[in-house]
Amino acid sequence: MDPRFPAIEPYESGMLDVGDGHRVYWECCGNPSGRPALVLHGGPGSGCSASQRRFFDPEKYRIVLFDQRGCGRSRPLAGAPDADLSCNTTGHLIADIELLRQHRGIGKWTILGLSWGTTLGLAYAQTYPAHVDALILALVTTTSRREVQWLTYDVGRIFPQEWERFAAAVPAELREVPLVDAYAAQLFDPDPVVRDRAASEWCRWEDTHVSLTPGHAPNPRFLDPDFRLGFARQVTHYWRHAAFLEDELLIRNASRLSGIPGILIHGRYDVSSPLETAWRLSRRWTTSELQVLGDAGHGGGDSLAAAIVEAGKHLGLELRGPCAAEIERGAAPKARARPPMRQEIAALCENGHRVQGALGVVILMALRE
């Protein structure tokens, strides 16, 4: 049974001019007066989907989705014959998110990042921590050089036959450069046959390293030659530049997020982005919680969807304060033994007062210690 909320349609959508000749598609779903939540899709280059609207309770959340530069309904597309990716970097995407927040009149929002979206969500939150009230990061990556090396070479030890085909698709004249650079060159080759062959082989490899998820099926979108070219171009563009970030920056700066509640969700079968990255983040980000799913890989699955839905419910309650959370669950607020220095704050809470916003998060963290 699908654990997500029922399908919904946007109540508002549009195209936002973000500069550099780019216009990004955005949409809002759910409750216009609800708690704002932003969904960051994966890839890069996958685009947002109708299914991603369903992770948050539409009665309680104002759910915002957008297609990142170069993909989905945004324009221009990365798969276009004259595509120029020079203005498609993590820095540009962070600026787009901030412009979208201002455009929609949002003060703070909860960020849900999926796969590549976890890299982007971390980068945005570390740049604008005052505009983020919580983070849910599922299928955690930081797109570091070490992770790219793993994905393009080392994971071949698990899939040796498939990796041999992946590497063999590179022509002799490009075999002296890293595989991700070789594929990036072929994807912009003047010959459309060369481009399509490279896109097909790249997406075949993508399907391979996510295949350990129980019940995995190949991604049907990779059958579309236009989609797979744009997708492969964007992935190789970001991977070969390690997401245009200083290496290991997102791990080193994870402590900047301490004070912001976070839930990291990762599958034990995820060999595309090994659990180590999520673990390292959780060790430096003191207000985060790591959930390891025993039956999930990078390809997702029902347990992953259920964990994301529950994380949204949990954070929606916790950000309102512990008393409100207990009342909504149908329980009377419980008396707790607390250090004397926190008694005054606790008394305010138990007398029915709610403190929201940044101060509310600080109080919540204090009461939890």
C-alpha positions, 0 to 999 in steps of 0.5 A, a space after each residue: 500500500 502506498 504510504 503517501 498522501 492522495 494525489 493532488 494538483 497545484 493550486 498555483 504555478 508559474 515560470 520564474 525568471 531567474 536570470 542568465 536566460 533561464 526561467 524555472 517552473 514552480 508550483 504550490 500544492 496543499 494548504 495556501 496557509 500551511 507550513 511552507 515546505 520545499 521539495 528538491 528533486 534528484 538527478 540533477 536533471 530529474 525534474 519534480 514529479 506529481 508523486 513528490 507532491 504527496 510526501 507532506 500532509 496537504 491540509 497542513 503544509 504549503 508544498 512548493 516544488 520546482 524544476 531546477 535549471 535545465 530540466 522538466 518544464 524549466 527552460 532552456 533544457 539541458 538536452 537542447 542542441 545549443 545547450 549551454 550549462 555554464 550558468 547551471 551550477 550549485 551556486 546558481 541553484 541556491 540563488 534560484 531557491 532564494 529568489 523563489 522563496 522571496 517570490 512566494 513571500 515565504 519566511 522559513 520553510 522545511 526542506 525535503 531533499 531527495 538524492 541529489 536534492 540532499 546535496 542541494 538542500 545542504 548547500 542551501 541550508 548552510 548558506 541561508 540557515 535563517 530561512 530553514 526551519 527543518 530538513 528531511 534528507 533522503 538518499 543522502 549525498 554530498 556529491 564530493 569527489 570521493 563519492 563521484 570516484 565511487 560511483 564511476 569506478 569503485 562500485 564496479 567491484 559490485 557490478 564488474 560486468 556492467 562496469 566493464 561495458 560502461 567503461 568500454 563505451 568510451 572511445 580510445 582517444 578519451 580513455 586518458 581522462 576520468 570516465 565522467 569527463 569522457 562521457 561529458 565530452 561525448 554528450 556534447 559531440 556534434 554527432 547525434 549518434 555519438 550523443 545518444 549512445 553516450 546518454 544510453 550507456 550512462 543511463 544504463 549504468 545509472 539503472 545498474 547501481 541503484 538496482 539493489 533495491 528490492 523490487 527494482 525496475 529500470 527507470 522508464 524515463 530513460 527510454 525517452 532519448 530527449 530526457 536521457 540526453 538532458 539528464 546525462 548532460 546535467 549529471 556529468 556536468 555536476 559530477 565532474 565539478 564535484 557539485 561546484 563546491 569545495 571538496 568535503 565542504 558540506 561535511 565540514 560545515 554540517 555544524 552550521 545546521 546544529 539548532 535546525 531539526 533534521 532527519 536523515 533517511 538512508 537505505 542499507 542497500 544503497 550502494 550508490 551513495 554509501 551510508 558513510 556520508 549520512 553517518 558523517 553528517 549526523 555526527 557533526 550536525 547535533 540536532 539531526 537524527 539518522 534513520 537507516 532502513 534495512 530494506 531500501 536502496 537508492 532506488 527508493 521503495 515503500 519503506 523509504 516513502 513511509 519514512 519520509 511521510 512520517 518525518 514530515 508528520 513528526 517535524 510538523 508537530 515538533 516545530 509547533 512545540 512539544 505541548 501542541 504535539 502531545 495535544 494533537 496526538 490525543 495525549 495530555 502533556 506529560 510532566 518531565 523532570 528537567 534541570 532547574 535552569 529550564 523550569 521557567 521555559 517548561 512552565 510556559 509550555 505546560 501552561 499552554 503557551 506556544 513559542 514559534 519560529 526560530 525561538 521555538 526551535 531553540 526552546 525545543 532543542 533545550 528541552 530535549 537535551 
